[in-house]
Amino acid sequence: MSYKILSLSGGGVRGLITAVWLQRLEQKLGTPIAQHFDLIAGTSTGALIACALASGIPAIAIVDLYRTRAKDIFPTPRAWWLNRFWRFLRQFFQPRYDGEGLERVLRDVFGDRSFGELKVPTLITTYDLHRREPLIFKTIEGRAEKHNGMPIWEICKASASAPVYFPAHLTRIRGQVVPLIDGGVVANNPAACAIAEAVRIHHDRDGAARADFAEDHVTEDNFRGLKTFVVASFGTGDVARPISIRESQTWGAIGWALPLINVLFDGSADSVDYISRQLLSSSDYFRFQTELAPVFDDIDRADDAHLNALIHVAEAYLAREGDALLDQLVATLR
């Protein structure tokens, strides 16, 4: 029997694209998406979607959440373009947003439910600034994970606290208050983290000794396990704006401030896509991603016109190739 993984990437308000694709997938399946996967992994905006699905929230409701509450997370001035210069200057002295809107939306969605109450094993990525290392939250069937008692909203907020956009989320870990930031600095595409966790689960279930998923631990048994995995990896759109030769030679700290974050997040996601394609057969790895025009660079633009445009982009991808790929995924899941 195959072990099925759903991976959901980061991308701010562009998570709406993922939500539209998942809504179509759920329509094709005829039952909640979470019932068809053994592990759901999410980063940043993908963490919100992952925990929503694992909580039993329908994909159509997640689409509606982005359409109606994105403005609460990313408050949009009425004159977006007139305020853009001020927002550009402000980001060098403090985060663009105070994070209160993000927290309010997450509390409204998840209430006081704890991470351990999720109905499907779930993995969420963050980065611990105090220890300067990744912190992976996970609730795995049959194991008493140490973070299961934390509120879902808090883990999602930590995973979505992107530098420049939001302040780090402060929480108590191991008896100490630590600052956590966006999981995108670790794995904007969490598929590789999910595959690594699945390898460990595979060995645990077979009664074998645990093996870290690192190059010096990859064995024939690991790859025998990999052959049983099915991975559906959903992106939030791939921004195609090039950085010119002149910009690459002349930008300093100010010029690189936001582009560097996007480059790191995009590079992380693309490298994980490459790794996943090498590890899994083409019949077991499904990557849903579409190229975006430069106008979609902003991950925090939440006005109605922009949200409607993102929905159009998502639907255009489905019509072009996404629907056919979803059909293949549905056939595999069933």
Backbone torsions as a table, in degrees:
resi	resn	phi	psi	omega
1	MET	NA	137.7	-177.1
2	SER	-79.4	154.2	176.3
3	TYR	-106.0	119.2	-168.9
4	LYS	-104.8	128.9	-176.6
5	ILE	-119.6	135.0	173.6
6	LEU	-114.3	122.5	-178.3
7	SER	-116.3	130.9	-175.0
8	LEU	-126.6	117.3	-173.2
9	SER	-81.3	166.6	175.6
10	GLY	-84.4	167.5	179.0
11	GLY	160.4	20.9	176.5
12	GLY	59.6	-135.4	-176.5
13	VAL	-63.9	-17.6	177.6
14	ARG	-69.8	-4.2	170.9
15	GLY	-59.2	-19.2	175.5
16	LEU	-59.5	-35.7	177.9
17	ILE	-61.2	-48.8	177.5
18	THR	-57.8	-43.9	-177.0
19	ALA	-61.9	-39.2	178.3
20	VAL	-63.9	-42.8	178.7
21	TRP	-65.0	-39.8	179.6
22	LEU	-68.3	-33.8	176.2
23	GLN	-61.6	-42.8	177.8
24	ARG	-65.3	-40.3	178.0
25	LEU	-60.6	-44.3	-179.1
26	GLU	-64.8	-35.8	176.1
27	GLN	-62.4	-41.5	-178.8
28	LYS	-70.0	-36.4	179.8
29	LEU	-73.8	-33.9	-179.6
30	GLY	80.0	0.0	178.4
31	THR	-142.6	163.9	-179.3
32	PRO	-55.4	138.9	-177.4
33	ILE	-56.5	-41.7	-174.9
34	ALA	-58.5	-25.8	-179.6
35	GLN	-69.4	-12.8	-173.7
36	HIS	-106.3	2.0	-177.4
37	PHE	-127.6	147.3	179.0
38	ASP	-90.9	-21.4	-178.9
39	LEU	-151.8	132.2	176.7
40	ILE	-118.7	126.7	-178.8
41	ALA	-118.9	142.1	-179.5
42	GLY	-146.8	149.2	175.4
43	THR	-127.0	133.2	173.6
44	SER	56.3	-119.6	178.1
45	THR	-62.0	-29.0	175.5
46	GLY	-68.0	-25.7	176.1
47	ALA	-66.9	-42.2	176.7
48	LEU	-59.5	-47.4	-178.6
49	ILE	-64.9	-42.3	-178.8
50	ALA	-60.8	-47.3	-178.4
51	CYS	-69.9	-32.1	176.6
52	ALA	-65.0	-47.2	178.6
53	LEU	-62.2	-43.7	-179.2
54	ALA	-68.5	-17.6	176.3
55	SER	-86.8	-7.7	-179.0
56	GLY	94.5	11.2	179.0
57	ILE	-77.6	128.5	-179.1
58	PRO	-64.3	149.6	-179.3
59	ALA	-60.6	-35.5	-179.7
60	ILE	-63.0	-32.8	178.0
61	ALA	-71.6	-30.5	177.7
62	ILE	-69.7	-40.0	174.7
63	VAL	-58.1	-46.0	-179.8
64	ASP	-64.7	-34.5	178.3
65	LEU	-60.5	-46.0	178.4
66	TYR	-64.0	-41.1	-176.3
67	ARG	-68.5	-33.1	-173.6
68	THR	-102.5	-22.9	-173.7
69	ARG	-117.2	-4.7	180.0
70	ALA	-58.3	-34.6	-179.6
71	LYS	-66.5	-27.3	177.1
72	ASP	-72.3	-32.7	179.5
73	ILE	-78.3	-44.2	179.7
74	PHE	-119.8	81.2	-178.7
75	PRO	-55.6	127.5	-175.0
76	THR	-107.1	117.8	174.7
77	PRO	-59.8	148.4	-179.0
78	ARG	-57.0	-42.6	178.6
79	ALA	-99.9	81.5	-174.9
80	TRP	-53.4	-51.0	-174.0
81	TRP	-72.0	-31.7	178.1
82	LEU	-68.8	-28.2	-178.6
83	ASN	-93.8	-5.0	-174.5
84	ARG	-61.8	-40.5	-178.6
85	PHE	-64.8	-42.0	178.4
86	TRP	-62.4	-42.4	179.4
87	ARG	-63.7	-35.8	179.1
88	PHE	-63.4	-45.0	179.8
89	LEU	-69.0	-40.5	-174.7
90	ARG	-61.7	-34.1	-173.4
91	GLN	-67.0	-15.6	179.0
92	PHE	-84.3	-7.7	-178.0
93	PHE	-118.3	-22.5	179.2
94	GLN	-163.5	162.9	179.3
95	PRO	-60.4	152.2	178.9
96	ARG	-59.2	-38.7	-176.2
97	TYR	-128.4	152.1	-177.9
98	ASP	-83.9	-7.6	178.2
99	GLY	84.5	-6.3	-178.6
100	GLU	-68.1	-38.5	177.6
101	GLY	-65.2	-41.4	177.5
102	LEU	-60.4	-46.9	-179.9
103	GLU	-63.7	-41.2	-178.9
104	ARG	-62.2	-44.0	179.5
105	VAL	-64.7	-44.6	-179.1
106	LEU	-64.3	-39.4	176.6
107	ARG	-64.7	-38.6	178.4
108	ASP	-64.5	-37.5	-177.6
109	VAL	-74.8	-45.6	-170.8
110	PHE	-107.1	-11.3	-179.2
111	GLY	58.7	-138.0	-179.1
112	ASP	-100.9	12.5	-178.7
113	ARG	-62.4	141.6	-178.9
114	SER	-89.7	158.2	-178.7
115	PHE	-57.3	-36.5	-178.7
116	GLY	-69.7	-10.4	179.6
117	GLU	-85.9	-6.1	179.0
118	LEU	-59.8	143.9	-172.1
119	LYS	-81.6	-13.4	-178.5
120	VAL	-131.7	139.8	175.0
121	PRO	-49.9	131.0	-171.6
122	THR	-135.4	143.2	-179.7
123	LEU	-128.9	128.1	-177.9
124	ILE	-128.2	134.7	-178.2
125	THR	-99.4	140.3	171.3
126	THR	-144.0	177.9	177.0
127	TYR	-132.9	128.1	-178.4
128	ASP	-89.5	110.7	-178.5
129	LEU	-72.0	-25.9	-178.8
130	HIS	-70.0	-48.2	-179.9
131	ARG	-89.5	-9.7	-177.7
132	ARG	54.2	55.2	178.8
133	GLU	-155.5	157.8	177.8
134	PRO	-63.4	146.3	171.7
135	LEU	-126.3	114.5	-176.4
136	ILE	-105.6	116.2	175.2
137	PHE	-86.8	134.8	179.6
138	LYS	-151.8	144.7	173.9
139	THR	-124.0	105.3	-172.6
140	ILE	-111.8	133.9	-177.6
141	GLU	-54.4	131.2	175.5
142	GLY	86.2	0.3	-179.3
143	ARG	-127.4	143.2	178.3
144	ALA	-91.6	87.8	-178.7
145	GLU	-72.3	145.3	-172.0
146	LYS	-72.4	-15.5	-178.7
147	HIS	-105.2	9.0	-175.1
148	ASN	-63.5	-23.9	-178.9
149	GLY	-82.8	-7.5	-179.6
150	MET	-72.3	147.8	177.2
151	PRO	-64.2	142.4	178.2
152	ILE	-58.5	-43.4	-175.9
153	TRP	-59.5	-35.5	-176.4
154	GLU	-70.6	-40.1	178.1
155	ILE	-66.1	-40.6	177.9
156	CYS	-65.1	-40.5	180.0
157	LYS	-64.3	-41.4	178.0
158	ALA	-61.5	-44.1	-177.6
159	SER	-67.6	-23.8	-176.4
160	ALA	-101.7	2.8	-176.6
161	SER	-82.6	76.2	-177.3
162	ALA	-71.0	132.8	176.6
163	PRO	-54.3	145.9	-176.9
164	VAL	82.3	-44.4	-177.6
165	TYR	-80.2	-44.1	-177.4
166	PHE	-133.3	153.5	170.3
167	PRO	-68.9	157.2	175.6
168	ALA	-60.7	147.3	177.4
169	HIS	-86.6	128.0	-179.7
170	LEU	-95.2	128.5	178.3
171	THR	-147.1	165.0	-177.8
172	ARG	-96.9	118.2	178.4
173	ILE	-126.7	129.4	179.8
174	ARG	53.8	37.6	176.6
175	GLY	76.8	9.0	-177.9
176	GLN	-131.6	139.6	176.8
177	VAL	-75.2	125.2	-178.3
178	VAL	-128.4	148.6	176.0
179	PRO	-91.4	125.9	179.9
180	LEU	-114.3	141.4	178.9
181	ILE	-126.9	177.8	-174.3
182	ASP	-46.5	131.0	177.8
183	GLY	-64.2	-11.9	179.7
184	GLY	-63.4	-23.3	177.4
185	VAL	-73.2	-15.4	176.8
186	VAL	-99.2	-54.8	-177.2
187	ALA	-158.4	91.2	179.1
188	ASN	-63.1	-26.4	169.2
189	ASN	-110.4	107.6	-172.2
190	PRO	-83.8	13.7	-175.7
191	ALA	-59.0	-43.2	-178.1
192	ALA	-65.5	-38.0	176.6
193	CYS	-62.0	-41.1	-179.8
194	ALA	-67.3	-40.4	178.2
195	ILE	-63.5	-42.1	178.4
196	ALA	-60.3	-43.3	178.8
197	GLU	-64.2	-39.1	179.6
198	ALA	-65.3	-36.3	176.6
199	VAL	-61.8	-43.8	178.8
200	ARG	-63.0	-44.3	179.0
201	ILE	-61.4	-40.8	179.3
202	HIS	-57.4	-45.1	-179.5
203	HIS	-70.7	-38.2	178.6
204	ASP	-61.5	-42.8	-177.1
205	ARG	-68.5	-28.9	178.7
206	ASP	-86.4	-1.0	179.8
207	GLY	77.1	14.1	-180.0
208	ALA	-85.8	165.5	176.5
209	ALA	-66.4	145.9	178.9
210	ARG	-63.6	146.0	177.6
211	ALA	-133.8	127.4	174.3
212	ASP	-69.2	144.1	-178.2
213	PHE	-85.0	77.3	178.6
214	ALA	-130.2	164.2	-172.1
215	GLU	-57.0	-39.1	-176.4
216	ASP	-80.3	1.1	177.7
217	HIS	-114.9	0.5	-179.6
218	VAL	-74.6	119.5	-177.2
219	THR	-124.0	176.2	177.0
220	GLU	-60.0	-36.6	178.6
221	ASP	-64.1	-38.0	177.2
222	ASN	-57.3	-48.8	-176.1
223	PHE	-71.3	-27.9	173.3
224	ARG	-63.0	-38.0	176.6
225	GLY	-68.7	-38.9	-179.6
226	LEU	-60.2	-29.9	-179.2
227	LYS	-68.3	-14.3	179.7
228	THR	-96.2	-1.3	-175.3
229	PHE	-91.0	141.7	169.5
230	VAL	-121.9	126.1	-177.0
231	VAL	-121.9	125.5	172.9
232	ALA	-111.2	113.3	-174.3
233	SER	-114.2	120.4	-176.9
234	PHE	-110.2	122.1	175.7
235	GLY	-91.1	-177.7	178.8
236	THR	-120.4	20.8	-178.3
237	GLY	101.1	140.5	-176.8
238	ASP	-108.5	108.8	-177.7
239	VAL	-71.6	130.7	-173.3
240	ALA	-105.2	11.6	-179.7
241	ARG	-66.7	119.9	179.9
242	PRO	-78.8	154.4	170.3
243	ILE	-100.0	120.7	-172.3
244	SER	-70.7	163.6	176.8
245	ILE	-59.5	-42.9	-179.3
246	ARG	-62.0	-45.4	179.5
247	GLU	-62.7	-40.9	-178.7
248	SER	-66.0	-22.9	-178.7
249	GLN	-95.7	-21.0	-172.1
250	THR	-114.6	-18.1	-178.6
251	TRP	-65.4	137.7	170.9
252	GLY	-109.9	-152.4	-177.0
253	ALA	-59.8	-42.4	-178.0
254	ILE	-67.8	-45.5	-178.9
255	GLY	-63.1	-35.4	-175.5
256	TRP	-87.2	-8.6	-169.9
257	ALA	-45.8	-63.2	-179.9
258	LEU	-84.4	-42.1	179.3
259	PRO	-56.1	-35.1	-178.3
260	LEU	-64.7	-40.2	178.0
261	ILE	-60.8	-46.0	-179.6
262	ASN	-64.8	-40.0	179.1
263	VAL	-63.0	-44.5	-179.2
264	LEU	-64.8	-44.1	179.9
265	PHE	-64.8	-45.5	-179.8
266	ASP	-65.1	-42.4	180.0
267	GLY	-63.4	-39.8	177.7
268	SER	-61.4	-46.8	-178.0
269	ALA	-64.5	-42.2	-178.2
270	ASP	-68.9	-36.9	179.5
271	SER	-66.7	-37.6	177.9
272	VAL	-67.2	-37.1	176.2
273	ASP	-60.7	-43.0	178.2
274	TYR	-61.6	-47.2	-179.3
275	ILE	-60.7	-44.2	-178.2
276	SER	-63.5	-39.0	179.4
277	ARG	-66.6	-30.2	178.8
278	GLN	-77.0	-32.3	-176.4
279	LEU	-81.4	-33.4	-172.6
280	LEU	-114.0	153.9	177.0
281	SER	-74.0	156.6	-178.0
282	SER	-62.9	-23.6	180.0
283	SER	-81.4	-10.1	-177.3
284	ASP	-115.8	-1.4	-178.8
285	TYR	-123.3	121.5	-177.1
286	PHE	-120.8	114.9	-179.6
287	ARG	-112.8	120.3	179.5
288	PHE	-106.1	111.6	-176.8
289	GLN	-156.2	148.7	179.2
290	THR	-138.9	148.3	178.3
291	GLU	-77.3	139.3	-178.5
292	LEU	-112.5	146.1	174.0
293	ALA	-70.8	156.0	-179.2
294	PRO	-55.1	-24.8	-179.5
295	VAL	-62.2	-17.1	-178.8
296	PHE	-98.1	17.0	178.6
297	ASP	-54.6	-42.3	-174.5
298	ASP	-67.0	127.6	175.8
299	ILE	-94.7	1.4	-175.8
300	ASP	-127.0	15.3	178.6
301	ARG	-88.4	113.3	-169.7
302	ALA	-118.9	20.3	176.6
303	ASP	-72.7	158.8	-174.1
304	ASP	-58.9	-40.0	-178.7
305	ALA	-61.7	-41.5	-178.6
306	HIS	-70.2	-42.0	179.3
307	LEU	-62.8	-41.9	178.3
308	ASN	-64.4	-35.7	178.1
309	ALA	-66.7	-38.4	177.7
310	LEU	-63.8	-39.5	177.1
311	ILE	-63.1	-41.3	178.3
312	HIS	-62.0	-41.9	178.3
313	VAL	-60.7	-45.1	-179.2
314	ALA	-62.9	-43.0	-179.4
315	GLU	-69.9	-34.7	177.9
316	ALA	-64.5	-39.6	177.4
317	TYR	-63.6	-41.2	178.3
318	LEU	-60.9	-44.4	-178.9
319	ALA	-66.5	-33.9	-175.9
320	ARG	-77.1	-47.8	-176.7
321	GLU	-153.7	-21.7	-173.7
322	GLY	-64.6	-40.2	-179.6
323	ASP	-60.3	-42.9	179.9
324	ALA	-63.7	-39.9	179.2
325	LEU	-69.1	-36.9	175.7
326	LEU	-62.5	-39.0	177.6
327	ASP	-60.7	-40.8	177.9
328	GLN	-64.7	-40.6	179.3
329	LEU	-65.2	-43.5	179.3
330	VAL	-59.3	-44.1	179.8
331	ALA	-61.5	-36.9	178.9
332	THR	-71.8	-41.3	-179.8
333	LEU	-65.0	-32.1	-178.7
334	ARG	-83.2	NA	NA
